[in-house]
Amino acid sequence: MTSQAADGPESVASSRRSKITPAREKEFFDAVLEQIRECGYDAVTMEGVAASTRCSKSTLYRQWKTKPQFVAAALRSARQMRFGGIDTGSLAEDLRQAARVAALWGRKDTKLHQALGHAITQDPDLQQALREALVEPEIRAMREILQRGVDRGEVAADHPALPYVPAQMFGVMRARPVLEGEYADPDYLVRFVEAAVLPALGLT
């Protein structure tokens, strides 16, 4: 590589990025997501995040350019598959366990969904980042749980309720704060699974 190439734009950008350690980057991402949950997307500013994390706002702007880009990066960094690894050997018990796991993080994720509600309708990249971080990994894991139930012969592959189970699970988590003013806790979600999801699948 020539010295000219080494000093090109890509090298300079990499050098700038390397100044932020992974631990520091996580601190920035955690801060912006927590501020969105507590204050709402519109109230959060790059300047406010910089102040709360004791860095210069130019550091954030140099790295991410705009608030939507920064938030999208933070969302993608938070991607997890929390239902991954659930496999008790029984579809009914897998769904109960998924309900318990969902309740552990459901409050934080629901608050984030609510806080980003209008913003994601205006910014496709932000919407896609939210889906990649909080929706798609869990939907995929839920479908794998259901498929294992089909493979074990616990439910028919063409059962009409199967496609709606992810919407049931995620829908009740998002809806309860609106309908009842409370977030779904483990007991509530397990009771929901036993009263609505399992009967719909013909399970007990």
N, C-alpha and C positions, 0 to 999 in steps of 0.2 A: 504494500500500500504506500502510495506517495505521501509526502508530508502535506501536500495540498489537499488530498482526500481526507487525511486524518483531521485536518482543520475545517472540514466542510460543515454544513448545517447539521447533518445527522450526528456528527461527532460532538459538536457543541451542545446539541440538545441532550445527548446521552450524558455528557459531563454535568449539565445542569440537573438532570434527573438524579444522577448518582449522589448529589449532595443531600438528598432526603433519604434517610435510612428506612428500611421497611417498618421498623418500630415507630418511627416518627410519622410516616405516612399513615399507619394505622391509627395513630393518635388523632391526626387531622380528620380521617374518615369517621372515626367514632364520634368525634366532637360535632361534626356537621349533621350526622344522622340523629344524634341525641337532641341537638337544638331544633331540628325539624320536628321531632316528636313532641317536644315541649312547647315550642313557639309557633309552629306552622311554617310551611315552606316560604311564604312571602316575607315573613319577618326575619328570616335568616339572611345574613350578608357575609360576603367573604371577609370583610373587615371585622365582623363580630367573631367569626371563627378564628381569625388570626389573633385577635385579642385574647380569646379564651385559651388558646394553645401557646401563647407567648411567642409568636413568630411575626415576621413582617407580612403585610398583606401582599407585597410584591412577590414573596415566595410562592404564595398560593396562585396568584394571577400568572406568574411565569410558568408554573407547572400545568395549570388546568384552564387558563384563559377566561372562563366564564363560570358563573355559579352552576348553571345546568350541567356543564361538563364535569365540574367538581363533584356534584351530587351523584351523577351517573356513575362516575368512577368509584365513589364511596359505596354505592349500592352493589356494584359488581364485585367489589372486594368482600362484601358481606355474604356472598353466595354460600349456602350450605344445603346439604341434603339431610335434614333432621330425621326423616323417616327411614333413611338408609340403615340397614342392619336389623330392622324389625322382621323377625321370622320365627314365630313361636311354634309353627307347625299346624296352626289352626287359623282360618281366616277370621272367625269371630274374635279370637283373642288378639290377632294382629290389629284389627280395627280398634279394639279397646285400647291397646297399647299406643296406637297412633293418636288416639284421642288424648291420652295422658301426656304424650310427648308434645303434641300441638299446643296444649294448654300452657306448657312451660314457656314457650316463646310467643304465643299468640297475642298477648297483650301488646308487646313491643311492636310486632309486625303490623297488627291492626292499627295502632296509633300512627305508624309510618304511612300505611295506606291512606288513612283518613287525612293526614297532613299533606300528602302529595296529591290528593284527589283532583283538584283543578289543574295543577301544574302539569300532570301527566297527559291531560287532554290537549295541552298546548304544545308539548314537546315530545315528538315520537321517540327520540333517543332516550329520554328520561323514562318514558313508558316502557320501552324495551328493556332498559336496565333494571327496572322494578320487576318485570316479568322474569328476567334471567336470574335475579337474586332471590326473590321470595315466592315465586309462583311455579315456574317450570320445573325446578328440581324436585319440589314436593309433589307436584302432579305426576311426574314420571315415577317417583318412588311409590306413590299410592297405586298407580296402575300396575306396578310390579307386584305389590302385595295382592292385588285383586287377581292378577294372572296366576300367581302361585295357588290361590284358592281354586281357580278354574282347573289348573293342572292336577290338583289333588282330587278333583271331582266333587268339591264342596258346593260349587255353583256352576250352572251351565254357562258355556261361553257366550251363548246368545241371550242370556237373561236380560230383559229390558231395563232393569234397574242399574246394571253394572256401570254404564257410561256416566251415570249421574252421581255416583258416590263421591268423587272428588268435589263436585259442586256442593253437595250436601255438607261435607266436612268443612270446607273453607267458607261456605256461605253462612253457616250458623255462627262461626267465629266473628265474621264481619258484621252480622246482623244484630247479635245480642246487645252490643253497646247502644245501638240505635233504638231497638225495641224495648229494652229493659233497663238501660242505663248501667249495665254491668258487663265486665268482660267475662268470657267463658273460662271457667276454672276446670281442673281435671274432673271433678265430680259431675259437673254439668255436661261436659262433652261425653263422658262415658255413658251417662244416662241418655243422652241424645242418641248415641250409637245404638244402645240397647233398645230404645223405644222407636227409632225411626229407620236407622240404616240396616240393622240386622233383619228386622221383619221384612223390609223391602226386598232383601236378598233371599228370603226364605230360610234364614238362619236363626238360631236361638242362642 
